[in-house]
Amino acid sequence: MNAIARGNLDRRLGLIGILLVLVCSAGLAIWSGDSLRYGDEIDYHELAQSLVHKHEFATSSGRITLFRPPGYAFGLAAVYEVTESPVVAKLLNCLALAASCYLLMRLSRRIFPTYSALAPYLVLFYPVFLYAASTLYPQTFGGLLFLASILLLSGPELGWRRQVAAGLIYGILCLAIPSFLYIIPFFLAYLLFGRQRPDKWSVASCAVFGAAIAITIAPWTIRNSMEFHAFVPVSANGGFNLVIGNSPATRANGKPTLKEACGQVPYIPNEVEFDRALTRCAIDWITGSPKAATRLYFGKLLNYFNFQNELATVTQATSWQDWAVFATYYPLLIVALLRLAMIRRYPCSRVEWLLYAIYFGNGVLTAVFFTRLRFRMPFDLLLVAIDSAFLARLLAGARRDAASTPPA
């Protein structure tokens, strides 16, 4: 088979894979219907309703809030302006997952330019992607924005338009999932050192990318300043997350209630002040119990690679779901580690180093707070990109070996 025919077959197989991902995830979304099974889903749903009916970013009780980030709630509100149906929003999640498969094919092709059709089938192989798309969680759309930013910044030619576009997209991502703010240094390091030695152009690239992110986030930061008279870039839940992940009641794979974690802090109606009080509570425990905090940190870091399905409801039998995640996540991780083990034979490209640095670096950063399978999901897409490119390389090598072997 010549290169053109092989390329056409690869595209057709990729399209089939994308359609399968769309059909399977949409089937789960339709099966779940308009039901909201988790507290976060209910919060985003109520915030979207408030935006549509009251034109306020407020809780169901009417209280103006900045506890939740605004990005996904505004996206839901745009859907609810047309039809106030959660299932429609879930189906849009499924479209976002299908679009992510296309971007994964492109990213895989950038690493190794053949057999990119493997990427959608690896997404289909990992059921967490499909399940998350059937919920009102921001992780699926976040994954799409994340991949788009990486593709724009890692292209062979990085003009200012790509830098601005990547910054705007990444800014929207941070408005939906604020923890991605901590990943910005990885991109800045890539722009500064990943292509060539640092010079004025690489510094300018960092400045343009960072400025575009800041401009995207700035309107919401100004809103928070006007409403709460405090500097809060996106949301005021960092203290909550810190104390939930750092307390005497916290376990590496557990999530205590706020009362268990820091019951001595009374509720303060002002969300900013309450969040700051929780931050102080967490820091007091960390500084007062450094050995316990250190052991807990490394336990949370190990838990970053846990297979337990945190998406399962407490009312369902979760054993088979946990084993399904075990049987699909660890093969993705093992293949990525195997690819690293073969680095002398197959040197890593700059793009691969970026993906590895972000994936494992995210574990180091999120362990400061707490680690969950759901929070890791957008980053698991990076494993898909690495694995599909590596498997394509092995497959291409096997074909070459077969072609060069003389007939018996």
Long-range contacts (C-beta under 8 A, 24 or more apart in sequence): 6-114, 10-114, 10-115, 10-116, 10-117, 11-117, 13-117, 14-101, 14-102, 14-105, 14-116, 14-117, 14-119, 14-120, 17-101, 17-117, 17-119, 17-120, 17-121, 17-123, 17-124, 18-98, 18-101, 18-102, 18-120, 19-98, 20-120, 20-121, 20-124, 21-97, 21-98, 21-101, 21-120, 21-123, 21-124, 21-129, 21-130, 22-94, 22-95, 22-97, 22-98, 24-124, 24-130, 25-93, 25-94, 25-97, 25-98, 25-129, 25-130, 25-133, 25-134, 26-91, 26-94, 28-130, 28-131, 28-133, 28-134, 29-87, 29-90, 29-91, 29-93, 29-94, 29-133, 29-134, 30-87, 30-91, 31-134, 32-87, 32-90, 32-134, 32-135, 33-86, 33-87, 34-85, 34-86, 34-87, 35-86, 36-86, 36-136, 37-135, 37-313, 38-135, 38-137, 38-313, 40-136, 40-137, 41-86, 41-135, 41-136, 41-137, 43-68, 44-68, 44-72, 44-73, 44-76, 44-136, 44-137, 44-138, 45-76, 45-86, 45-136, 47-73, 47-76, 47-77, 48-73, 48-74, 48-76, 48-77, 48-79, 48-80, 49-80, 49-84, 51-77, 51-80, 52-77, 52-80, 52-81, 52-84, 64-227, 65-271, 66-224, 66-227, 66-228, 66-232, 66-235, 66-236, 66-271, 66-272, 67-235, 67-236, 67-237, 67-240, 67-271, 67-275, 68-235, 68-237, 69-138, 69-175, 69-176, 69-177, 69-178, 69-234, 69-235, 70-175, 70-220, 70-234, 70-235, 71-138, 71-172, 71-173, 71-174, 71-175, 71-176, 71-177, 72-136, 72-137, 72-138, 72-141, 72-176, 75-141, 75-176, 76-136, 86-136, 89-136, 90-133, 90-134, 90-135, 90-136, 93-132, 93-133, 93-134, 93-135, 93-136, 93-140, 93-141, 94-133, 94-134, 96-133, 96-140, 96-141, 96-143, 96-144, 97-123, 97-129, 97-130, 97-133, 97-140, 97-143, 97-144, 99-144, 100-140, 100-143, 100-144, 100-147, 100-381, 103-144, 103-147, 103-148, 103-151, 104-147, 104-381, 104-384, 104-385, 104-388, 105-388, 106-151, 107-147, 107-150, 107-151, 107-154, 107-351, 107-385, 108-385, 108-388, 108-389, 108-392, 109-389, 110-151, 110-154, 110-155, 110-351, 111-349, 111-351, 111-352, 111-385, 111-386, 111-389, 112-389, 112-390, 112-392, 112-393, 112-396, 114-392, 114-396, 115-388, 115-391, 115-392, 115-395, 115-396, 116-388, 116-389, 116-392, 118-387, 118-388, 118-391, 118-392, 119-384, 119-385, 119-388, 122-332, 122-384, 122-387, 122-388, 123-381, 123-384, 125-328, 125-331, 125-332, 126-328, 126-329, 126-332, 126-380, 126-384, 127-324, 127-325, 127-328, 128-309, 128-311, 128-325, 128-328, 128-329, 128-373, 128-377, 128-380, 129-377, 129-380, 129-381, 131-311, 132-311, 132-374, 132-377, 135-311, 137-374, 138-176, 138-177, 139-177, 139-374, 139-375, 139-377, 139-378, 140-377, 141-176, 142-173, 142-176, 142-177, 142-180, 142-378, 143-377, 143-378, 143-381, 145-169, 145-170, 145-172, 145-173, 145-176, 146-173, 146-180, 146-378, 146-379, 146-381, 147-381, 147-385, 149-173, 149-187, 150-351, 150-354, 150-355, 153-187, 153-190, 153-191, 153-209, 154-190, 154-350, 154-351, 154-354, 158-191, 158-195, 158-205, 160-208, 163-205, 163-208, 163-209, 163-212, 164-208, 164-209, 164-212, 165-212, 166-209, 166-212, 167-208, 167-209, 167-210, 167-211, 167-212, 167-213, 167-215, 167-216, 168-212, 168-213, 168-215, 168-216, 170-209, 170-212, 170-213, 170-216, 171-212, 171-213, 171-214, 171-215, 171-216, 171-217, 172-216, 174-213, 174-216, 174-217, 174-234, 175-216, 175-217, 175-220, 175-234, 177-378, 178-233, 178-234, 178-235, 178-238, 179-365, 179-366, 179-369, 179-375, 181-233, 181-234, 182-362, 182-365, 182-366, 183-358, 183-361, 183-362, 183-365, 184-210, 184-213, 186-354, 186-357, 186-358, 186-361, 187-354, 189-357, 190-350, 190-354, 194-350, 194-353, 194-354, 195-350, 228-270, 228-271, 228-272, 230-272, 232-272, 236-271, 236-272, 236-275, 237-275, 238-275, 238-279, 238-369, 239-274, 239-275, 239-276, 239-277, 239-278, 239-279, 239-280, 239-281, 239-282, 240-275, 240-278, 241-369, 241-370, 242-278, 242-279, 242-282, 242-283, 242-368, 242-369, 243-278, 243-279, 243-281, 243-282, 243-285, 244-369, 244-370, 245-282, 245-300, 245-368, 245-369, 245-370, 246-282, 246-285, 246-286, 246-293, 246-296, 246-369, 247-281, 247-282, 247-285, 248-285, 248-289, 248-292, 250-296, 250-370, 251-299, 252-296, 252-299, 252-300, 252-302, 252-303, 252-371, 253-299, 253-303, 253-306, 253-308, 255-370, 255-372, 297-367, 297-368, 298-367, 300-366, 300-367, 300-370, 300-371, 301-363, 301-364, 301-367, 301-371, 303-367, 303-371, 304-362, 304-363, 304-366, 304-367, 304-371, 304-376, 305-333, 305-363, 306-371, 306-373, 307-373, 308-373, 309-373, 310-372, 310-373, 310-374, 311-373, 311-374, 325-373, 329-380, 332-380, 332-383, 332-384, 332-387, 333-383, 335-383, 335-386, 335-387, 335-390, 335-391, 336-383, 336-386, 336-387, 336-390, 338-390, 339-386, 339-387, 339-390, 346-390, 346-393, 352-386, 352-389, 355-382, 355-385, 355-386, 356-386, 358-382, 359-383
